[in-house]
Amino acid sequence: MASKEATPHCVKPKDLDDPRGCGGWCSGPNELCRRLDNVTFHCVDDSECLHDEWQCSNGLCIPEQRRCDGHFNCYDMTDEYNCECGNDGFHCGNNTSCLPLDRRCNGFVDCWDGSDEANCTALCPTSQHTCNSGQCVPLDFFCDSFRDCDDGSDEPPGCDSPCLPHQKQCLNGRCVPSTVWCDGFDSCGDGSDEANCSGTPARNPNPLLPLQPNFRKRLMGAKGVPPSLRAR
């Protein structure tokens, strides 16, 4: 007969959901152990979620308002899948999440994959300046001697240069050639070169030539005031 030492000894795991166990880290009858990777474990409460909570597939409870909000809140990312979308919403990439239409192309990344800001032709409202990065800043921050855009595109070279005789000044301070004034195209960036125009617009005689606008700094009340101290 085999000795006592040679007899196999089976130990009931503390956590039936994860037979390997979590090294005793999980406790209580309602906790489960989830393996996140080879060395990391996460204990979750497997009891029923509250009425204002949503339960992830791994048992974790998150606030109901975080379901389909564009960001992964569950460790298994199930809170952003199978999200219903009506006519007043749009899906993020791979049909995940569902966000209100007013968060599409608003200059801020709301989807986990940034798809809400992809292929946008007009990122900012007319009352704001669109940075090259897509960020929106107030129009009067353009050429005010302070970098308000993360990429500094609101302070391009030539902000201190006056308009040349053959140029006109836009409301945002930009100088454009007089030939593009009222030509049917927004050359200023704020539409001021196409405002109060009468008759048929005169098209750019050579549209293949890129415009090389100069810029002029506007006299603003915020001049000399650091951006951190301005009223937004």
The 8 nearest C-alpha neighbors of each residue, nearest first, counted from 0:
[[1, 2, 3, 5, 6, 4, 7, 8],
 [2, 0, 5, 3, 6, 4, 7, 8],
 [1, 3, 4, 5, 0, 6, 7, 8],
 [2, 4, 6, 5, 1, 7, 0, 8],
 [3, 5, 2, 6, 1, 7, 8, 0],
 [6, 4, 2, 3, 1, 7, 8, 0],
 [5, 7, 3, 4, 8, 2, 1, 9],
 [8, 6, 5, 9, 4, 3, 10, 1],
 [7, 9, 6, 10, 5, 4, 3, 11],
 [10, 8, 7, 11, 12, 6, 18, 5],
 [9, 11, 12, 8, 13, 7, 18, 19],
 [10, 12, 13, 9, 15, 18, 14, 8],
 [13, 11, 14, 18, 15, 10, 20, 19],
 [12, 14, 20, 11, 15, 23, 18, 25],
 [13, 15, 12, 16, 17, 20, 18, 31],
 [16, 14, 17, 18, 12, 13, 31, 20],
 [15, 17, 14, 18, 31, 32, 33, 20],
 [16, 18, 15, 19, 14, 20, 32, 33],
 [19, 17, 20, 15, 12, 14, 16, 13],
 [20, 18, 17, 21, 12, 14, 22, 15],
 [19, 21, 18, 17, 22, 14, 12, 13],
 [22, 20, 23, 24, 32, 40, 25, 19],
 [21, 23, 24, 20, 25, 19, 13, 40],
 [22, 24, 21, 25, 20, 26, 13, 14],
 [23, 25, 22, 21, 26, 42, 32, 20],
 [26, 24, 23, 42, 30, 32, 21, 31],
 [27, 25, 30, 24, 28, 23, 29, 31],
 [26, 28, 29, 30, 25, 31, 44, 13],
 [29, 27, 30, 26, 31, 45, 46, 44],
 [28, 30, 45, 46, 44, 27, 31, 26],
 [31, 29, 44, 43, 45, 27, 28, 25],
 [32, 30, 43, 42, 45, 14, 44, 16],
 [31, 33, 42, 41, 17, 21, 25, 43],
 [34, 32, 41, 40, 35, 42, 31, 17],
 [33, 35, 40, 36, 39, 41, 32, 37],
 [34, 36, 39, 40, 33, 41, 37, 38],
 [37, 35, 39, 38, 34, 40, 33, 41],
 [38, 36, 39, 35, 34, 40, 33, 21],
 [37, 39, 36, 40, 35, 34, 21, 41],
 [40, 38, 36, 35, 37, 34, 41, 33],
 [41, 39, 34, 35, 33, 21, 32, 42],
 [40, 42, 33, 32, 34, 43, 35, 39],
 [41, 43, 32, 31, 25, 33, 30, 40],
 [44, 42, 30, 31, 59, 45, 58, 41],
 [43, 45, 30, 46, 29, 59, 58, 31],
 [46, 44, 58, 29, 30, 43, 31, 47],
 [45, 47, 29, 44, 48, 58, 30, 28],
 [46, 48, 45, 49, 54, 60, 44, 58],
 [49, 47, 52, 60, 54, 46, 53, 50],
 [48, 50, 52, 51, 47, 53, 60, 62],
 [49, 51, 52, 48, 53, 63, 47, 62],
 [52, 50, 49, 63, 62, 53, 48, 64],
 [53, 51, 62, 63, 49, 61, 50, 48],
 [54, 52, 63, 61, 60, 62, 48, 55],
 [53, 55, 60, 59, 58, 48, 61, 56],
 [56, 54, 59, 58, 57, 73, 77, 60],
 [55, 57, 58, 77, 54, 75, 59, 73],
 [56, 58, 55, 59, 75, 33, 43, 74],
 [59, 57, 45, 55, 56, 54, 43, 44],
 [58, 60, 55, 43, 54, 57, 44, 61],
 [61, 59, 54, 53, 48, 52, 55, 58],
 [60, 62, 53, 52, 63, 54, 59, 65],
 [63, 61, 52, 64, 65, 53, 51, 60],
 [62, 64, 52, 53, 65, 51, 66, 61],
 [65, 63, 66, 62, 68, 67, 52, 51],
 [66, 64, 68, 63, 62, 67, 61, 72],
 [65, 67, 78, 64, 63, 68, 79, 53],
 [68, 66, 96, 79, 69, 97, 78, 82],
 [69, 67, 65, 66, 70, 96, 98, 97],
 [70, 68, 110, 96, 111, 67, 109, 79],
 [71, 69, 111, 68, 72, 110, 79, 67],
 [72, 70, 76, 73, 79, 78, 69, 111],
 [71, 73, 70, 74, 76, 78, 65, 61],
 [74, 72, 76, 75, 71, 55, 78, 77],
 [73, 75, 76, 72, 71, 57, 77, 35],
 [74, 76, 73, 77, 57, 56, 55, 78],
 [77, 75, 73, 71, 74, 78, 79, 72],
 [76, 78, 79, 80, 75, 55, 73, 56],
 [77, 79, 66, 76, 80, 67, 73, 55],
 [80, 78, 67, 96, 95, 77, 76, 71],
 [79, 81, 95, 82, 77, 78, 96, 67],
 [82, 80, 83, 95, 79, 94, 96, 78],
 [83, 81, 96, 80, 97, 67, 95, 84],
 [82, 84, 81, 97, 85, 96, 90, 67],
 [83, 85, 88, 97, 89, 82, 90, 86],
 [86, 84, 87, 88, 83, 89, 97, 99],
 [85, 87, 88, 84, 89, 100, 99, 83],
 [86, 88, 85, 100, 99, 89, 84, 98],
 [89, 87, 99, 100, 98, 85, 84, 86],
 [90, 88, 97, 98, 100, 84, 99, 91],
 [91, 89, 97, 94, 96, 95, 92, 98],
 [90, 92, 95, 96, 110, 94, 114, 97],
 [91, 93, 94, 95, 114, 90, 112, 110],
 [94, 92, 95, 91, 90, 80, 96, 112],
 [95, 93, 90, 92, 91, 96, 80, 81],
 [94, 96, 80, 91, 79, 93, 92, 90],
 [95, 97, 67, 79, 69, 82, 91, 90],
 [98, 96, 90, 89, 84, 67, 82, 88],
 [97, 99, 88, 89, 100, 68, 96, 90],
 [100, 98, 88, 101, 102, 87, 89, 97],
 [99, 101, 88, 102, 103, 87, 89, 98],
 [100, 102, 103, 99, 105, 104, 98, 88],
 [103, 101, 100, 105, 99, 104, 98, 109],
 [102, 104, 115, 100, 101, 105, 116, 99],
 [105, 103, 116, 122, 106, 119, 115, 102],
 [106, 104, 122, 103, 107, 102, 123, 101],
 [107, 105, 134, 122, 133, 104, 135, 123],
 [106, 108, 105, 109, 134, 116, 104, 102],
 [107, 109, 113, 110, 116, 115, 106, 111],
 [108, 110, 69, 107, 111, 115, 113, 102],
 [111, 109, 69, 113, 112, 91, 115, 108],
 [110, 112, 70, 69, 113, 109, 71, 91],
 [113, 111, 110, 114, 92, 91, 115, 108],
 [114, 112, 110, 108, 115, 111, 116, 109],
 [113, 115, 117, 116, 112, 91, 92, 110],
 [116, 114, 103, 113, 117, 110, 104, 91],
 [117, 115, 104, 114, 113, 119, 108, 103],
 [116, 118, 114, 119, 115, 113, 104, 103],
 [119, 117, 120, 116, 114, 104, 115, 121],
 [120, 118, 117, 121, 104, 122, 116, 115],
 [119, 121, 122, 118, 104, 117, 123, 116],
 [122, 120, 119, 123, 104, 124, 129, 105],
 [121, 123, 104, 106, 105, 119, 133, 120],
 [122, 124, 135, 129, 121, 127, 105, 106],
 [125, 123, 126, 127, 122, 121, 128, 105],
 [124, 126, 127, 189, 123, 128, 190, 138],
 [125, 127, 124, 138, 137, 128, 123, 189],
 [128, 126, 137, 138, 136, 125, 124, 123],
 [127, 129, 138, 136, 135, 137, 130, 123],
 [130, 128, 135, 123, 133, 134, 127, 131],
 [131, 129, 134, 133, 132, 152, 148, 135],
 [130, 132, 133, 152, 129, 150, 134, 148],
 [131, 133, 130, 134, 150, 149, 129, 148],
 [134, 132, 130, 106, 131, 129, 122, 135],
 [133, 135, 106, 130, 132, 129, 148, 136],
 [136, 134, 129, 123, 128, 106, 127, 130],
 [135, 137, 128, 127, 138, 134, 129, 140],
 [138, 136, 127, 139, 140, 128, 126, 135],
 [139, 137, 127, 128, 140, 141, 126, 136],
 [138, 140, 141, 137, 171, 219, 143, 142],
 [141, 139, 138, 143, 137, 142, 136, 147],
 [140, 142, 153, 139, 143, 138, 154, 171],
 [141, 143, 216, 154, 158, 144, 153, 140],
 [142, 144, 140, 145, 141, 216, 222, 217],
 [145, 143, 142, 154, 146, 222, 216, 223],
 [146, 144, 143, 147, 226, 154, 225, 142],
 [147, 145, 151, 148, 154, 153, 144, 149],
 [146, 148, 145, 149, 151, 153, 140, 136],
 [149, 147, 151, 150, 146, 153, 130, 152],
 [148, 150, 151, 147, 146, 132, 134, 152],
 [149, 151, 148, 152, 132, 131, 130, 146],
 [152, 150, 148, 146, 153, 149, 154, 147],
 [151, 153, 154, 150, 155, 130, 148, 131],
 [154, 152, 141, 151, 148, 155, 142, 130],
 [153, 155, 142, 152, 151, 146, 141, 158],
 [156, 154, 152, 153, 157, 158, 151, 142],
 [157, 155, 158, 154, 214, 213, 159, 160],
 [156, 158, 214, 160, 159, 213, 155, 215],
 [157, 159, 215, 214, 216, 142, 160, 156],
 [160, 158, 215, 157, 216, 161, 214, 156],
 [159, 161, 157, 215, 158, 214, 162, 213],
 [162, 160, 215, 163, 159, 214, 213, 174],
 [161, 163, 174, 166, 168, 160, 164, 215],
 [162, 164, 166, 165, 161, 167, 174, 213],
 [165, 163, 166, 162, 167, 177, 176, 161],
 [164, 166, 163, 177, 176, 167, 162, 178],
 [167, 165, 176, 177, 163, 175, 164, 162],
 [168, 166, 174, 177, 175, 176, 169, 162],
 [167, 169, 174, 173, 172, 175, 162, 170],
 [170, 168, 173, 172, 171, 191, 187, 174],
 [169, 171, 172, 191, 168, 173, 189, 187],
 [170, 172, 169, 173, 138, 189, 141, 139],
 [173, 171, 215, 169, 170, 217, 216, 168],
 [172, 174, 214, 169, 168, 171, 215, 187],
 [175, 173, 168, 213, 214, 162, 167, 212],
 [174, 176, 212, 166, 167, 177, 173, 168],
 [177, 175, 166, 178, 179, 165, 167, 174],
 [176, 178, 166, 180, 179, 167, 165, 175],
 [179, 177, 176, 180, 203, 182, 166, 181],
 [178, 180, 182, 177, 176, 203, 181, 186],
 [179, 181, 192, 177, 182, 178, 193, 176],
 [182, 180, 193, 200, 183, 196, 192, 179],
 [183, 181, 201, 200, 202, 179, 180, 184],
 [182, 184, 200, 181, 193, 202, 185, 201],
 [185, 183, 182, 186, 193, 181, 179, 202],
 [184, 186, 190, 187, 188, 193, 192, 183],
 [187, 185, 188, 184, 192, 179, 175, 190],
 [188, 186, 189, 185, 169, 190, 192, 173],
 [187, 189, 186, 190, 185, 191, 128, 171],
 [190, 188, 187, 191, 125, 171, 185, 170],
 [189, 191, 185, 193, 192, 188, 187, 194],
 [190, 192, 194, 193, 189, 169, 170, 187],
 [193, 191, 180, 190, 194, 181, 187, 169],
 [194, 192, 181, 191, 190, 196, 185, 183],
 [193, 195, 191, 196, 192, 190, 181, 197],
 [196, 194, 197, 193, 191, 192, 181, 198],
 [197, 195, 194, 181, 193, 198, 200, 192],
 [198, 196, 195, 199, 200, 181, 194, 193],
 [197, 199, 200, 196, 201, 181, 195, 182],
 [200, 198, 201, 197, 182, 183, 196, 181],
 [201, 199, 182, 183, 181, 202, 198, 197],
 [200, 202, 182, 199, 203, 181, 183, 179],
 [203, 201, 182, 204, 200, 183, 179, 206],
 [202, 204, 206, 205, 179, 182, 201, 178],
 [205, 203, 202, 206, 201, 178, 207, 179],
 [204, 206, 203, 207, 208, 202, 209, 210],
 [207, 205, 203, 208, 204, 209, 202, 210],
 [208, 206, 205, 209, 204, 203, 210, 202],
 [207, 209, 206, 205, 210, 211, 203, 204],
 [210, 208, 207, 211, 206, 205, 212, 203],
 [209, 211, 212, 208, 175, 176, 186, 206],
 [210, 212, 209, 213, 175, 176, 208, 174],
 [213, 211, 175, 174, 210, 214, 176, 173],
 [214, 212, 174, 157, 173, 211, 162, 175],
 [215, 213, 173, 158, 157, 174, 160, 172],
 [214, 216, 158, 172, 160, 159, 161, 173],
 [215, 217, 158, 142, 159, 172, 143, 218],
 [218, 216, 172, 219, 215, 142, 143, 171],
 [219, 217, 216, 220, 222, 143, 221, 172],
 [220, 218, 221, 222, 217, 143, 139, 216],
 [219, 221, 222, 218, 223, 224, 139, 217],
 [220, 222, 219, 224, 223, 229, 143, 225],
 [223, 221, 219, 220, 224, 143, 218, 144],
 [222, 224, 221, 225, 144, 143, 220, 145],
 [223, 225, 221, 222, 226, 228, 229, 227],
 [224, 226, 227, 228, 223, 229, 145, 221],
 [227, 225, 229, 228, 224, 145, 147, 146],
 [226, 228, 225, 229, 224, 230, 231, 147],
 [229, 227, 226, 225, 224, 230, 231, 221],
 [230, 228, 226, 227, 231, 224, 225, 221],
 [229, 231, 228, 227, 226, 221, 224, 225],
 [230, 229, 137, 228, 226, 227, 136, 140]]
